[in-house]
Each structure stands twice: as structure tokens, then as C-alpha cells.
Amino acid sequence: MLKSKIIISIFFVFLSVKVFSQVGGNMGLGYNVGTHFSNKGLNFVLDRYNETRSYLSTKMGKPSFYRGMTYYLDFYFPKGIIDLDLTYNKSYCFAEGVDATKTLIHRDIKFKASSWAMGFGKKIYKTKGTMGIYAGCDGNLLFISVYSRKYTVGQYKPDYEKIVSDVNLGITPFVQWVGNRISTKAYIRLTILKNYYQELNRYLNPNTAFKDNTNDTEGFLHSMGFSARYNLFKNYKKRK
């Protein structure tokens, strides 16, 4: 994963030398945080996990809060902006308790919702140059993954096992402030298709999964977040 991020960063640098010399634009990296405020199918599976394990002293939470790196390219026009973002999002939750064998068991869940996004924004105020506030909408290609691992507390922690791998489409209304070296972006991301967690339900809850309605284990993923970004090139209030 680290190697792929380095390759992507190098690609952005070389691309910028060719393109940004002819077209007004910028590129950079940043960090984003947010919350998945709707994730129906996954939440149902995790609630079922809690319901079927009375021994849990710490109930399985929801992987709602997320964080991760963002890499981006911005192209500026007199009245707007075209943006291309690559965002990595991760969130975690866990459960713990002493089971019937008097063993303290720990279960981790890792949820990833990374995406490619491309869209257009219109400058809200008619100011000169690239700096200012833009409002627009992105189209997203999302890659959804769920991982899990289980171990005895105090002993070896195994690697995560990937249980769910899904692809989705989304739209993301946003407001972006473009500054000199620092930019920010606030957004709401809404998926168009449902994500499916039947396989995760069978994995975590094998004794009850066959009784559950499959409609309960699927649903849309809606999120809202904020990213702070560092521009590799200086933006100006007026074009040179």
C-alpha cells in the first residue's frame, strides 16, 4: 500500500510539470476526516453480532468515524474548477468479552471506503484569479471493503482477513475554499447503488444468518467529511 501511494505521488509530480505549465491548476495532498451517517446493511450485521453474544463486555460499535489521505489535481478556469481526487478512508470498531471457555476474546472490524472522484465547481464569488470559494459536485467510483480478525487478548494478533469487496457509484456535492498554499473541502457523499453484506453476516453470525432477510443486510452508504490540503504550487488572487 505504501509503495502504491509513492508511485501515485510521483505520477502527480511528473504530470503537473507538463500540464500546469499550460493550464492554470494545482496539485497536492491532504488529510480528510468524516463520518458515515448512513450504512444500514453493515450496521444490521454488527447489531446481530452483539445480539447473539451475551458475554460481550464491550459491544461491537459502528465504524462510522473515518480518516485517511487525499491526493488531488485541480484545474482552474475563470469561473470554475475541475477537480480529480483520490481518497483513502478507513474506520474501525471492535468487541470484546469472556466467552464460555473463560477466554477473553477480541474481535476487530476494519471498514474501507476509498474513491476516485472527478467533478466541476463554480466560483461562488466573481473574484479574479484562482483563489476563492467554489461550489460543485463530483462523481465517485467507490471501493468498499470490510476486514475482520479475532484473537485471544494477550496473544498473537493475526492479520486482517478481507470478507467483503464491493464497488459502488456516488455523487458528492462540495464546497471548496482555495487558498495560497492551503485549501479545504467540505462534502457530502451519497452512493447511488446499495452495498451488500450477506457474506459478512454469514462470516460473523453463522448460526443466524440463514434466518435473516437479505434486504436487511444491504443498504446505501452516505457520508459527510472535511479535508485540509496542501497545495504544492502557490495560488494567486490574480492570474499572472
Secondary structure, DSSP 8 states (H G I E B T S, - for coil): -HHHHHHHHHHHHHHHHHHTTTS-EEEEEEEEEEEEEEEHHHHHHHHHHHHT-TTEEE------EEEEEEEEEEEEETTEEEEEEEE--EEEEEEEEE-TTS-EEEEEEEEEEEEEEEEEEEESS--SSS-EEEEEEEEEEEEEEEEEEEEETTS-----EEEEEEEEEEEEEEEEEE-SSEEEEEEEEEESS-EE-HHHHHHH-TTTGGGS-GGGGEE-EEEEEEEEEEESS---SS--
